[in-house]
Amino acid sequence: PNASPDPNASPDPNASPDPSAARLVIYNIQKKNNVRTLFTMAYCYDLDVCLVKQPRFAEETHVDERVRPYLRLRQGDEEEDSEEDSEEEVLESFGYERFDRLEACVSALKGEGFEVWGIEIDESAVDVEHAAWSEKLALMPGNEGHGLSEAQKKLCDRFVIINQFGNGTASLNVAVATSIVCQRYAAWRERNC
């Protein structure tokens, strides 16, 4: 018979990451404030970040100072940890990995079993309120002005949309739209995983 896990036991800091954990692909996001908000939102919703290109990215300027202590740069299968980090800090941390090319990022994600969903106004997009989410999900928002490029769209498995009901602009700020999608996914994951 299988023994039940001890609910009072401390989590193992060396354990593999949660296989249902999601990723956020940041590519071609131009505004520093949007990158900063996306990193903060990733921390809040327990997503690791895949940072593609972004040559001007620096943790000091692109990651909120309140989130920065929890950020860990993953290099391959390892995370950069300091020996001074407490067990609590390691457990509360979230990672990011840098990629030079979008294709390499998506290939690595798909190799780990992730589905890549673009956040995009597209005829094939599923409404965020009715999405049948994948447990291993990588979300990719589009550029502030032009949305997802054709190259990005070709790499996506599916698309998700936030339906709007007013007569104003059809799009939301990239950080706002991504936050809405991530909140809906996090609520689904809480109920189902």
HUVENPE-V600617 format. One record per run of one state. SS is the DSSP state (A for helix, B for strand, O for the rest). FROM is the first residue (numbers start at 1). LEN is the number of residues. If there is no record, write none. Layout:
ss & from & len
SS & FROM & LEN
SS & FROM & LEN
This chain:
ss & from & len
O & 1 & 21
B & 22 & 6
O & 28 & 4
A & 32 & 13
O & 45 & 2
B & 47 & 6
O & 53 & 6
A & 59 & 4
O & 63 & 2
A & 65 & 4
O & 69 & 2
B & 71 & 5
O & 76 & 2
B & 78 & 2
O & 80 & 7
A & 87 & 5
O & 92 & 2
B & 94 & 6
O & 100 & 2
A & 102 & 10
O & 112 & 3
B & 115 & 5
O & 120 & 6
B & 126 & 2
A & 128 & 3
O & 131 & 6
B & 137 & 5
O & 142 & 1
B & 143 & 1
O & 144 & 3
B & 147 & 1
O & 148 & 2
A & 150 & 6
O & 156 & 2
B & 158 & 4
O & 162 & 12
A & 174 & 19
O & 193 & 1
